Amino acid sequence: MNDQKATNTARTVHSELRTPNSALPTLRDRGFTYLALLAAIVIIGITLGSATKYWSHITLREKEKELIFRGNQYKDAIGRYYNARPGVKMYPQSIDNLLNDSRSINSGRHLRRKYKDPITGEDFIVIKGQQVNGKKVIGISGVKSKSDDEPLKKANFSEENKEFEGKSKYSEWVFKYTPQTTQPPPPPLPVRP
């Protein structure tokens, strides 16, 4: 009788350890988890791809703003250098002249530091020997980017940078100082008696 009890107990324990047939996956259910996982990976990939594209546009827009800021810093510094001394007007011969103007005691700095082109990460192209108001310039009249990439911003520029509208490359955004020409007043009209 003890043998009978031991056998029945063993069968009960063994049957409890077995998984019922209803819990086993059928042929239809096999691979469903794999397909669901693949679908989730595809959805995550598409989402990350669009987020990356969106983020790169934001980054490029920030670089464009920085390019405009830095280019205008150079243009304004060239203008300050040009107008620093009354009488003889001169353009700087190098960027270093903007950092340390030693022409007179009070000249000082016209540019805080040398800026890199934020689009390329390299130095700006220095514009020398250009025509400004019909005269050949000796020295630096401006700077521009080396990048031939197409800008995102093509319209709605400030009045200072209106000439950039419609340009198809960053290298066409030229930050050049042009002195204001003052026209002499017209001669007085003759008085008729």
Contact map, one row per residue, 1 for C-alpha under 8 A:
1111100000000000000000000000000000000000000000000000000000000000000000000000000000000000000000000000000000000000000000000000000000000000000000000000000000000000000000000000000000000000000000000
1111110000000000000000000000000000000000000000000000000000000000000000000000000000000000000000000000000000000000000000000000000000000000000000000000000000000000000000000000000000000000000000000
1111111000000000000000000000000000000000000000000000000000000000000000000000000000000000000000000000000000000000000000000000000000000000000000000000000000000000000000000000000000000000000000000
1111111100000000000000000000000000000000000000000000000000000000000000000000000000000000000000000000000000000000000000000000000000000000000000000000000000000000000000000000000000000000000000000
1111111110000000000000000000000000000000000000000000000000000000000000000000000000000000000000000000000000000000000000000000000000000000000000000000000000000000000000000000000000000000000000000
0111111111000000000000000000000000000000000000000000000000000000000000000000000000000000000000000000000000000000000000000000000000000000000000000000000000000000000000000000000000000000000000000
0011111111100000000000000000000000000000000000000000000000000000000000000000000000000000000000000000000000000000000000000000000000000000000000000000000000000000000000000000000000000000000000000
0001111111110000000000000000000000000000000000000000000000000000000000000000000000000000000000000000000000000000000000000000000000000000000000000000000000000000000000000000000000000000000000000
0000111111111000000000000000000000000000000000000000000000000000000000000000000000000000000000000000000000000000000000000000000000000000000000000000000000000000000000000000000000000000000000000
0000011111111100000000000000000000000000000000000000000000000000000000000000000000000000000000000000000000000000000000000000000000000000000000000000000000000000000000000000000000000000000000000
0000001111111110000000000000000000000000000000000000000000000000000000000000000000000000000000000000000000000000000000000000000000000000000000000000000000000000000000000000000000000000000000000
0000000111111111000000000000000000000000000000000000000000000000000000000000000000000000000000000000000000000000000000000000000000000000000000000000000000000000000000000000000000000000000000000
0000000011111111100000000000000000000000000000000000000000000000000000000000000000000000000000000000000000000000000000000000000000000000000000000000000000000000000000000000000000000000000000000
0000000001111111110000000000000000000000000000000000000000000000000000000000000000000000000000000000000000000000000000000000000000000000000000000000000000000000000000000000000000000000000000000
0000000000111111110000000000000000000000000000000000000000000000000000000000000000000000000000000000000000000000000000000000000000000000000000000000000000000000000000000000000000000000000000000
0000000000011111111000000000000000000000000000000000000000000000000000000000000000000000000000000000000000000000000000000000000000000000000000000000000000000000000000000000000000000000000000000
0000000000001111111000000000000000000000000000000000000000000000000000000000000000000000000000000000000000000000000000000000000000000000000000000000000000000000000000000000000000000000000000000
0000000000000111111100000000000000000000000000000000000000000000000000000000000000000000000000000000000000000000000000000000000000000000000000000000000000000000000000000000000000000000000000000
0000000000000001111110110000000000000000000000000000000000000000000000000000000000000000000000000000000000000000000000000000000000000000000000000000000000000000000000000000000000000000000000000
0000000000000000011111110000000000000000000000000000000000000000000000000000000000000000000000000000000000000000000000000000000000000000000000000000000000000000000000000000000000000000000000000
0000000000000000001111110000000000000000000000000000000000000000000000000000000000000000000000000000000000000000000000000000000000000000000000000000000000000000000000000000000000000000000000000
0000000000000000000111111000000000000000000000000000000000000000000000000000000000000000000000000000000000000000000000000000000000000000000000000000000000000000000000000000000000000000000000000
0000000000000000001111111000000000000000000000000000000000000000000000000000000000000000000000000000000000000000000000000000000000000000000000000000000000000000000000000000000000000000000000000
0000000000000000001111111100000000000000000000000000000000000000000000000000000000000000000000000000000000000000000000000000000000000000000000000000000000000000000000000000000000000000000000000
0000000000000000000001111111110000000000000000000000000000000000000000000000000000000000000000000000000000000000000000000000000000000000000000000000000000000000000000000000000000000000000000000
0000000000000000000000011111110000000000000000000000000000000000000000000000000000000000000000000000000000000000000000000000000000000000000000000000000000000000000000000000000000000000000000000
0000000000000000000000001111110000000000000000000000000000000000000000000000000000000000000000000000000000000000000000000000000000000000000000000000000000000000000000000000000000000000000000000
0000000000000000000000001111111100000000000000000000000000000000000000000000000000000000000000000000000000000000000000000000000000000000000000000000000000000000000000000000000000000000000000000
0000000000000000000000001111111100000000000000000000000000000000000000000000000000000000000000000000000000000000000000000000000000000000000000000000000000000000000000000000000000000000000000000
0000000000000000000000001111111110000000000000000000000000000000000000000000000000000000000000000000000000000000000000000000000000000000000000000000000000000000000000000000000000000000000000000
0000000000000000000000000001111111100000000000000000000000000000000000000000000000000000000000000000000000000000000000000000000000000000000000000000000000000000000000000000000000000000000000000
0000000000000000000000000001111111110000000000000000000000000000000000000000000000000000000000000000000000000000000000000000000000000000000000000000000000000000000000000000000000000000000000000
0000000000000000000000000000011111111000000000000000000000000000000000000000000000000000000000000000000000000000000000000000000000000000000000000000000000000000000000000000000000000000000000000
0000000000000000000000000000001111111100000000000000000000000000000000000000000000000000000000000000000000000000000000000000000000000000000000000000000000000000000000000000000000000000000000000
0000000000000000000000000000001111111110000000000000000000000000000000000000000000000000000000000000000000000000000000000000000000000000000000000000000000000000000000000000000000000000000000000
0000000000000000000000000000000111111111000000000000000000000000000000000000000000000000000000000000000000000000000000000000000000000000000000000000000000000000000000000000000000000000000000000
0000000000000000000000000000000011111111100000000000000000000000000000000000000000000000000000000000000000000000000000000000000000000000000000000000000000000000000000000000000000000000000000000
0000000000000000000000000000000001111111110000000000000000000000000000000000000000000000000000000000000000000000000000000000000000000000000000000000000000000000000000000000000000000000000000000
0000000000000000000000000000000000111111111000000000000000000000000000000000000000000000000000000000000000000000000000000000000000000000000000000000000000000000000000000000000000000000000000000
0000000000000000000000000000000000011111111100000000000000000000000000000000000000000000000000000000000000000000000000000000000000000000000000000000000000000000000000000000000000000000000000000
0000000000000000000000000000000000001111111110000000000000000000000000000000000000000000000000000000000000000000000000000000000000000000000000000000000000000000000000000000000000000000000000000
0000000000000000000000000000000000000111111111000000000000000000000000000000000000000000000000000000000000000000000000000000000000000000000000000000000000000000000000000000000000000000000000000
0000000000000000000000000000000000000011111111100000000000000000000000000000000000000000000000000000000000000000000000000000000000000000000000000000000000000000000000000000000000000000000000000
0000000000000000000000000000000000000001111111110000000000000000000000000000000000000000000000000000000000000000000000000000000000000000000000000000000000000000000000000000000000000000000000000
0000000000000000000000000000000000000000111111111000000000000000000000000000000000000000000000000000000000000000000000000000000000000000000000000000000000000000000000000000000000000000000000000
0000000000000000000000000000000000000000011111111100000000000000000000000000000000000000000000000000000000000000000000000000000000000000000000000000000000000000000000000000000000000000000000000
0000000000000000000000000000000000000000001111111110000000000000000000000000000000000000000000000000000000000000000000000000000000000000000000000000000000000000000000000000000000000000000000000
0000000000000000000000000000000000000000000111111111000000000000000000000000000000000000000000000000000000000000000000000000000000000000000000000000000000000000000000000000000000000000000000000
0000000000000000000000000000000000000000000011111111100000000000000000000000000000000000000000000000000000000000000000000000000000000000000000000000000000000000000000000000000000000000000000000
0000000000000000000000000000000000000000000001111111110000000000000000000000000000000000000000000000000000000000000000000000000000000000000000000000000000000000000000000000000000000000000000000
0000000000000000000000000000000000000000000000111111111000000000000000000000000000000000000000000000000000000000000000000000000000000000000000000000000000000000000000000000000000000000000000000
0000000000000000000000000000000000000000000000011111111100000000000000000000000000000000000000000000000000000000000000000000000000000000000000000000000000000000000000000000000000000000000000000
0000000000000000000000000000000000000000000000001111111110000000000000000000000000000000000000000000000000000000000000000000000000000000000000000000000000000000000000000000000000000000000000000
0000000000000000000000000000000000000000000000000111111111000000000000000000000000000000000000000000000000000000000000000000000000000000000000000000000000000000000000000000000000000000000000000
0000000000000000000000000000000000000000000000000011111111100000000000000000000000000000000000000000000000000000000000000000000000000000000000000000000000000000000000000000000000000000000000000
0000000000000000000000000000000000000000000000000001111111110000000000000000000000000000000000000000000000000000000000000000000000000000000000000000000000000000000000000000000000000000000000000
0000000000000000000000000000000000000000000000000000111111111000000000000000000000000000000000000000000000000000000000000000000000000000000000000000000000000000000000000000000000000000000000000
0000000000000000000000000000000000000000000000000000011111111100000000000000000000000000000000000000000000000000000000000000000000000000000000000000000000000000000000000000000000000000000000000
0000000000000000000000000000000000000000000000000000001111111110000000000000000000000000000000000000000000000000000000000000000000000000000000000000000000000000000000000000000000000000000000000
0000000000000000000000000000000000000000000000000000000111111111000000000000000000000000000000000000000000000000000000100000000000000000000000000000000100000000000000000000000000000000000000000
0000000000000000000000000000000000000000000000000000000011111111100000000000000000000000000000000000000000000000000000000000000000000000000000000000000110000000000000000000000000000000000000000
0000000000000000000000000000000000000000000000000000000001111111110000000000000000000000000000000000000000000000000000000000000000000000000000000000000000000000000000000000000000000000000000000
0000000000000000000000000000000000000000000000000000000000111111111000000000000000000000000000000000000000000000000001100000000000000000000000000000000000000000000000000000000000000000000000000
0000000000000000000000000000000000000000000000000000000000011111111100000000000000000000000000000000000000000000000001100000000000000000000000000000001010000000000000000000000000000000000000000
0000000000000000000000000000000000000000000000000000000000001111111110000000000000000000000000000000000000000000000000000000000000000000000000000000000000000000000000000000000000000000000000000
0000000000000000000000000000000000000000000000000000000000000111111111000000000000000000000000000000000000000000000001000000000000000000000000000000000000000000000000000000000000000000000000000
0000000000000000000000000000000000000000000000000000000000000011111111100000000000000000000000000000000000000000000011100000000000000000000000000000000000000000000000000000000000000000000000000
0000000000000000000000000000000000000000000000000000000000000001111111110000000000000000000000000000000000000000000000000000000000000000000000000000000000000000000000000000000000000000000000000
0000000000000000000000000000000000000000000000000000000000000000111111111000000000000000000000000000000000000000000000000000000000000000000000000000000000000000000000000000000000000000000000000
0000000000000000000000000000000000000000000000000000000000000000011111111100000000000000000000000000000000000000001010000000000000000000000000000000000000000000000000000000000000000000000000000
0000000000000000000000000000000000000000000000000000000000000000001111111110000000000000000000000000000000000000000000000000000000000000000000110000000000000000000000000000001000000000000000000
0000000000000000000000000000000000000000000000000000000000000000000111111111000000000000000000000000000000000000000000000000000000000000000000000000000000000000000000000000001000000000000000000
0000000000000000000000000000000000000000000000000000000000000000000011111111100000000000000000000000000000000010000000000000000000000000000000000000000000000000000000000000000000000000000000000
0000000000000000000000000000000000000000000000000000000000000000000001111111110000000000000000000000000000000010000000000000000000000000000001100000000000000000000000000000001000000000000000000
0000000000000000000000000000000000000000000000000000000000000000000000111111111000000000000000000000000000000000000000000000000000000000000011100000000000000000000000000000001110000000000000000
0000000000000000000000000000000000000000000000000000000000000000000000011111111100000000000000000000000000000000000000000000000000000000000000000000000000000000000000000000000010000000000000000
0000000000000000000000000000000000000000000000000000000000000000000000001111111110000000000000000100000000000110000000000000000000000000000000000000000000000000000000000000000000000000000000000
0000000000000000000000000000000000000000000000000000000000000000000000000111111111000000001100000100000000000100000000000000000000000000000111000000000000000000000000000000000010000000000000000
0000000000000000000000000000000000000000000000000000000000000000000000000011111111100000000000000000000000000000000000000000000000000000000000000000000000000000000000000000000011100000000000000
0000000000000000000000000000000000000000000000000000000000000000000000000001111111110000000000000000000000000100000000000000000000000000000000000000000000000000000000000000000000000000000000000
0000000000000000000000000000000000000000000000000000000000000000000000000000111111111000011100000100100000000100000000000000000000000000000000000000000000000000000000000000000000000000000000000
0000000000000000000000000000000000000000000000000000000000000000000000000000011111111000111100000000000000000000000000000000000000000000000000000000000000000000000000000000000000000000000000000
0000000000000000000000000000000000000000000000000000000000000000000000000000001111111100100000000000000000000000000000000000000000000000000000000000000000000000000000000000000000000000000000000
0000000000000000000000000000000000000000000000000000000000000000000000000000000111111100000000000000000000100000000000000000000000000000000000000000000000000000000000000000000000000000000000000
0000000000000000000000000000000000000000000000000000000000000000000000000000000011111111100000000000000000000000000000000000000000000000000000000000000000000000000000000000000000000000000000000
0000000000000000000000000000000000000000000000000000000000000000000000000000000000111111100000000000000000000000000000000000000000000000000000000000000000000000000000000000000000000000000000000
0000000000000000000000000000000000000000000000000000000000000000000000000000000000001111100000000000000000000000000000000000000000000000000000000000000000000000000000000000000000000000000000000
0000000000000000000000000000000000000000000000000000000000000000000000000000000000001111110000000000000000000000000000000000000000000000000000000000000000000000000000000000000000000000000000000
0000000000000000000000000000000000000000000000000000000000000000000000000000000001101111111000000000000000000000000000000000000000000000000000000000000000000000000000000000000000000000000000000
0000000000000000000000000000000000000000000000000000000000000000000000000000000011000001111100000000000000000000000000000000000000000000011000000000000000000000000000000000000000000000000000000
0000000000000000000000000000000000000000000000000000000000000000000000000000010011000000111110000000000000000000000000000000000000000000111110000000000000000000000000000000000000000000000000000
0000000000000000000000000000000000000000000000000000000000000000000000000000010011000000011111101100000000000000000000000000000000000000001110000000000000000000000000000000000000000000000000000
0000000000000000000000000000000000000000000000000000000000000000000000000000000000000000001111101000000000000000000000000000000000000000011100000000000000000000000000000000000000000000000000000
0000000000000000000000000000000000000000000000000000000000000000000000000000000000000000000111111100000000000000000000000000000000000000001100000000000000000000000000000000000000000000000000000
0000000000000000000000000000000000000000000000000000000000000000000000000000000000000000000111111110000000000000010000000000000000000000000100000000000000000000000000000000000000000000000000000
0000000000000000000000000000000000000000000000000000000000000000000000000000000000000000000001111111000000000000000000000000000000000000000000000000000000000000000000000000000000000000000000000
0000000000000000000000000000000000000000000000000000000000000000000000000000000000000000000111111111110000000000000000000000000000000000000000000000000000000000000000000000000000000000000000000
0000000000000000000000000000000000000000000000000000000000000000000000000000110010000000000101111111100000001110000000000000000000000000000000000000000000000000000000000000000000000000000000000
0000000000000000000000000000000000000000000000000000000000000000000000000000000000000000000000111111100000011111110000000000000000000000000000000000000000000000000000000000000000000000000000000
0000000000000000000000000000000000000000000000000000000000000000000000000000000000000000000000011111110000011100000000000000000000000000000000000000000000000000000000000000000000000000000000000
0000000000000000000000000000000000000000000000000000000000000000000000000000000010000000000000001111111100111100000000000000000000000000000000000000000000000000000000000000000000000000000000000
0000000000000000000000000000000000000000000000000000000000000000000000000000000000000000000000001001111110110000000000000000000000000000000000000000000000000000000000000000000000000000000000000
0000000000000000000000000000000000000000000000000000000000000000000000000000000000000000000000000000111110100000000000000000000000000000000000000000000000000000000000000000000000000000000000000
0000000000000000000000000000000000000000000000000000000000000000000000000000000000000000000000000000111111100000000000000000000000000000000000000000000000000000000000000000000000000000000000000
0000000000000000000000000000000000000000000000000000000000000000000000000000000000000000000000000000011111110000000000000000000000000000000000000000000000000000000000000000000000000000000000000
0000000000000000000000000000000000000000000000000000000000000000000000000000000000000000000000000000000111110000000000000000000000000000000000000000000000000000000000000000000000000000000000000
0000000000000000000000000000000000000000000000000000000000000000000000000000000000010000000000000000111111111000000000000000000000000000000000000000000000000000000000000000000000000000000000000
0000000000000000000000000000000000000000000000000000000000000000000000000000000000000000000000000011110011111100000000000000000000000000000000000000000000000000000000000000000000000000000000000
0000000000000000000000000000000000000000000000000000000000000000000000000000000000000000000000000111100000111111000000000000000000000000000000000000000000000000000000000000000000000000000000000
0000000000000000000000000000000000000000000000000000000000000000000000000000110110000000000000000111100000011111000000000000000000000000000000000000000000000000000000000000000000000000000000000
0000000000000000000000000000000000000000000000000000000000000000000000001100100000000000000000000110000000001111110000000000000000000000000000000000000000000000000000000000000000000000000000000
0000000000000000000000000000000000000000000000000000000000000000000000000000000000000000000000000010000000001111110000000000000000000000000000000000000000000000000000000000000000000000000000000
0000000000000000000000000000000000000000000000000000000000000000000000000000000000000000000000000010000000000011111000000000000000000000000000000000000000000000000000000000000000000000000000000
0000000000000000000000000000000000000000000000000000000000000000000000000000000000000000000000100010000000000011111100000000000000000000000000000000000000000000000000000000000000000000000000000
0000000000000000000000000000000000000000000000000000000000000000000001000000000000000000000000000000000000000000111110000011000000000000000000000000000000000000000000000000000000000000000000000
0000000000000000000000000000000000000000000000000000000000000000000000000000000000000000000000000000000000000000011111001111000000000000000000000000000000000000000000000000000000000000000000000
0000000000000000000000000000000000000000000000000000000000000000001001000000000000000000000000000000000000000000001111111111000000000000000000001100000000000000000000000000000000000000000000000
0000000000000000000000000000000000000000000000000000000000000011011000000000000000000000000000000000000000000000000111111100000000000000000000000000000000000000000000000000000000000000000000000
0000000000000000000000000000000000000000000000000000000000010011001000000000000000000000000000000000000000000000000011111000000000000000000000001010000000000000000000000000000000000000000000000
0000000000000000000000000000000000000000000000000000000000000000000000000000000000000000000000000000000000000000000011111100000000000000000000001110000000000000000000000000000000000000000000000
0000000000000000000000000000000000000000000000000000000000000000000000000000000000000000000000000000000000000000000111111110000000000000000000000000000000000000000000000000000000000000000000000
0000000000000000000000000000000000000000000000000000000000000000000000000000000000000000000000000000000000000000000111011111000000000000000000000000000000000000000000000000000000000000000000000
0000000000000000000000000000000000000000000000000000000000000000000000000000000000000000000000000000000000000000001110001111100000000000000000000000000000000000000000000000000000000000000000000
0000000000000000000000000000000000000000000000000000000000000000000000000000000000000000000000000000000000000000001110000111110000000000000000111100000000000000000000000000000000000000000000000
0000000000000000000000000000000000000000000000000000000000000000000000000000000000000000000000000000000000000000000000000011111000000000000000111100000000000000000000000000000000000000000000000
0000000000000000000000000000000000000000000000000000000000000000000000000000000000000000000000000000000000000000000000000001111100000000000101110000000000000000000000000000000000000000000000000
0000000000000000000000000000000000000000000000000000000000000000000000000000000000000000000000000000000000000000000000000000111111000000000111110000000000000000000000000000000100000000000000000
0000000000000000000000000000000000000000000000000000000000000000000000000000000000000000000000000000000000000000000000000000011111000000111111000000000000000000000000000000000000000000000000000
0000000000000000000000000000000000000000000000000000000000000000000000000000000000000000000000000000000000000000000000000000001111100001111110000000000000000000000000000000000000000000000000000
0000000000000000000000000000000000000000000000000000000000000000000000000000000000000000000000000000000000000000000000000000001111110001110010000000000000000000000000000000000000000000000000000
0000000000000000000000000000000000000000000000000000000000000000000000000000000000000000000000000000000000000000000000000000000011111111100000000000000000000000000000000000000000000000000000000
0000000000000000000000000000000000000000000000000000000000000000000000000000000000000000000000000000000000000000000000000000000001111111100000000000000000000000000000000000000001100000000000000
0000000000000000000000000000000000000000000000000000000000000000000000000000000000000000000000000000000000000000000000000000000000111110000000000000000000000000000000000000000001101000000000000
0000000000000000000000000000000000000000000000000000000000000000000000000000000000000000000000000000000000000000000000000000000000111111000000000000000000000000000000000000000000000000000000000
0000000000000000000000000000000000000000000000000000000000000000000000000000000000000000000000000000000000000000000000000000000000111111100000000000000000000000000000000000000000000000000000000
0000000000000000000000000000000000000000000000000000000000000000000000000000000000000000000000000000000000000000000000000000000011110111110000000000000000000000000000000000000000000000000000000
0000000000000000000000000000000000000000000000000000000000000000000000000000000000000000001000000000000000000000000000000000000111110011111110000000000000000000000000000000000000000000000000000
0000000000000000000000000000000000000000000000000000000000000000000000000000000000000000011010000000000000000000000000000000000111000001111100000000000000000000000000000000000000000000000000000
0000000000000000000000000000000000000000000000000000000000000000000000000000000000000000011111000000000000000000000000000000000110000000111110000000000000000000000000000000000000000000000000000
0000000000000000000000000000000000000000000000000000000000000000000000000000010000000000001111100000000000000000000000000000011110000000111111000000000000000000000000000000000000000000000000000
0000000000000000000000000000000000000000000000000000000000000000000000000010010000000000001100000000000000000000000000000000001111000000101111100000000000000000000000000000000111000000000000000
0000000000000000000000000000000000000000000000000000000000000000000000000110010000000000000000000000000000000000000000000000011100000000000111110000000000000000000000000000011110000000000000000
0000000000000000000000000000000000000000000000000000000000000000000000100110000000000000000000000000000000000000000000000001111000000000000011111000000000000000000000000000011100000000000000000
0000000000000000000000000000000000000000000000000000000000000000000000100000000000000000000000000000000000000000000000000001111000000000000001111100000000000000000000000111111000000000000000000
0000000000000000000000000000000000000000000000000000000000000000000000000000000000000000000000000000000000000000000010110001100000000000000000111110000000000000000000000111110000000000000000000
0000000000000000000000000000000000000000000000000000000000000000000000000000000000000000000000000000000000000000000010010001100000000000000000011111000000000000000000000110000000000000000000000
0000000000000000000000000000000000000000000000000000000000000000000000000000000000000000000000000000000000000000000000110000000000000000000000001111100000000000000000001110000000000000000000000
0000000000000000000000000000000000000000000000000000000000000000000000000000000000000000000000000000000000000000000000000000000000000000000000000111110000000000000000001110000000000000000000000
0000000000000000000000000000000000000000000000000000000000000000000000000000000000000000000000000000000000000000000000000000000000000000000000000011111000000000000000011100000000000000000000000
0000000000000000000000000000000000000000000000000000000000000000000000000000000000000000000000000000000000000000000000000000000000000000000000000001111100000000000000011100000000000000000000000
0000000000000000000000000000000000000000000000000000000000000001000000000000000000000000000000000000000000000000000000000000000000000000000000000000111111000000000000011100000000000000000000000
0000000000000000000000000000000000000000000000000000000000011000000000000000000000000000000000000000000000000000000000000000000000000000000000000000011111000000000000000000000000000000000000000
0000000000000000000000000000000000000000000000000000000000001001000000000000000000000000000000000000000000000000000000000000000000000000000000000000001111110000000000000000000000000000000000000
0000000000000000000000000000000000000000000000000000000000000000000000000000000000000000000000000000000000000000000000000000000000000000000000000000001111111000000111110000000000000000000000000
0000000000000000000000000000000000000000000000000000000000000000000000000000000000000000000000000000000000000000000000000000000000000000000000000000000011111000000111000000000000000000000000000
0000000000000000000000000000000000000000000000000000000000000000000000000000000000000000000000000000000000000000000000000000000000000000000000000000000011111100010010000000000000000000000000000
0000000000000000000000000000000000000000000000000000000000000000000000000000000000000000000000000000000000000000000000000000000000000000000000000000000001111111110110000000000000000000000000000
0000000000000000000000000000000000000000000000000000000000000000000000000000000000000000000000000000000000000000000000000000000000000000000000000000000000011111110000000000000000000000000000000
0000000000000000000000000000000000000000000000000000000000000000000000000000000000000000000000000000000000000000000000000000000000000000000000000000000000001111110000000000000000000000000000000
0000000000000000000000000000000000000000000000000000000000000000000000000000000000000000000000000000000000000000000000000000000000000000000000000000000000001111110000000000000000000000000000000
0000000000000000000000000000000000000000000000000000000000000000000000000000000000000000000000000000000000000000000000000000000000000000000000000000000000001111111100000000000000000000000000000
0000000000000000000000000000000000000000000000000000000000000000000000000000000000000000000000000000000000000000000000000000000000000000000000000000000000011111111110000000000000000000000000000
0000000000000000000000000000000000000000000000000000000000000000000000000000000000000000000000000000000000000000000000000000000000000000000000000000000000000000111110000000100000000000000000000
0000000000000000000000000000000000000000000000000000000000000000000000000000000000000000000000000000000000000000000000000000000000000000000000000000000001101000111111100001110000000000000000000
0000000000000000000000000000000000000000000000000000000000000000000000000000000000000000000000000000000000000000000000000000000000000000000000000000000001111000011111100000000000000000000000000
0000000000000000000000000000000000000000000000000000000000000000000000000000000000000000000000000000000000000000000000000000000000000000000000000000000001100000000111110000000000000000000000000
0000000000000000000000000000000000000000000000000000000000000000000000000000000000000000000000000000000000000000000000000000000000000000000000000000000001000000000111111101100000000000000000000
0000000000000000000000000000000000000000000000000000000000000000000000000000000000000000000000000000000000000000000000000000000000000000000000000000111001000000000001111101000000000000000000000
0000000000000000000000000000000000000000000000000000000000000000000000000000000000000000000000000000000000000000000000000000000000000000000000000011111000000000000000111111100000000000000000000
0000000000000000000000000000000000000000000000000000000000000000000000000000000000000000000000000000000000000000000000000000000000000000000000011111111000000000000000111111100000000000000000000
0000000000000000000000000000000000000000000000000000000000000000000000000000000000000000000000000000000000000000000000000000000000000000000000011111000000000000000000001111110000000000000000000
0000000000000000000000000000000000000000000000000000000000000000000000000000000000000000000000000000000000000000000000000000000000000000000000011000000000000000000100111111110000000000000000000
0000000000000000000000000000000000000000000000000000000000000000000000000000000000000000000000000000000000000000000000000000000000000000000000011000000000000000001100101111111000000000000000000
0000000000000000000000000000000000000000000000000000000000000000000000000000000000000000000000000000000000000000000000000000000000000000000001111000000000000000000100000011111100000000000000000
0000000000000000000000000000000000000000000000000000000000000000000000110110000000000000000000000000000000000000000000000000000000000000000001110000000000000000000000000000111110000000000000000
0000000000000000000000000000000000000000000000000000000000000000000000000010000000000000000000000000000000000000000000000000001000000000000011100000000000000000000000000000011111000000000000000
0000000000000000000000000000000000000000000000000000000000000000000000000011011000000000000000000000000000000000000000000000000000000000000011000000000000000000000000000000001111100000000000000
0000000000000000000000000000000000000000000000000000000000000000000000000000001000000000000000000000000000000000000000000000000000011000000010000000000000000000000000000000000111110000000000000
0000000000000000000000000000000000000000000000000000000000000000000000000000001000000000000000000000000000000000000000000000000000011000000000000000000000000000000000000000000011111000000000000
0000000000000000000000000000000000000000000000000000000000000000000000000000000000000000000000000000000000000000000000000000000000000000000000000000000000000000000000000000000001111100000000000
0000000000000000000000000000000000000000000000000000000000000000000000000000000000000000000000000000000000000000000000000000000000001000000000000000000000000000000000000000000000111110000000000
0000000000000000000000000000000000000000000000000000000000000000000000000000000000000000000000000000000000000000000000000000000000000000000000000000000000000000000000000000000000011111000000000
0000000000000000000000000000000000000000000000000000000000000000000000000000000000000000000000000000000000000000000000000000000000000000000000000000000000000000000000000000000000001111100000000
0000000000000000000000000000000000000000000000000000000000000000000000000000000000000000000000000000000000000000000000000000000000000000000000000000000000000000000000000000000000000111110000000
0000000000000000000000000000000000000000000000000000000000000000000000000000000000000000000000000000000000000000000000000000000000000000000000000000000000000000000000000000000000000011111000000
0000000000000000000000000000000000000000000000000000000000000000000000000000000000000000000000000000000000000000000000000000000000000000000000000000000000000000000000000000000000000001111100000
0000000000000000000000000000000000000000000000000000000000000000000000000000000000000000000000000000000000000000000000000000000000000000000000000000000000000000000000000000000000000000111110000
0000000000000000000000000000000000000000000000000000000000000000000000000000000000000000000000000000000000000000000000000000000000000000000000000000000000000000000000000000000000000000011111000
0000000000000000000000000000000000000000000000000000000000000000000000000000000000000000000000000000000000000000000000000000000000000000000000000000000000000000000000000000000000000000001111100
0000000000000000000000000000000000000000000000000000000000000000000000000000000000000000000000000000000000000000000000000000000000000000000000000000000000000000000000000000000000000000000111110
0000000000000000000000000000000000000000000000000000000000000000000000000000000000000000000000000000000000000000000000000000000000000000000000000000000000000000000000000000000000000000000011111
0000000000000000000000000000000000000000000000000000000000000000000000000000000000000000000000000000000000000000000000000000000000000000000000000000000000000000000000000000000000000000000001111
0000000000000000000000000000000000000000000000000000000000000000000000000000000000000000000000000000000000000000000000000000000000000000000000000000000000000000000000000000000000000000000000111
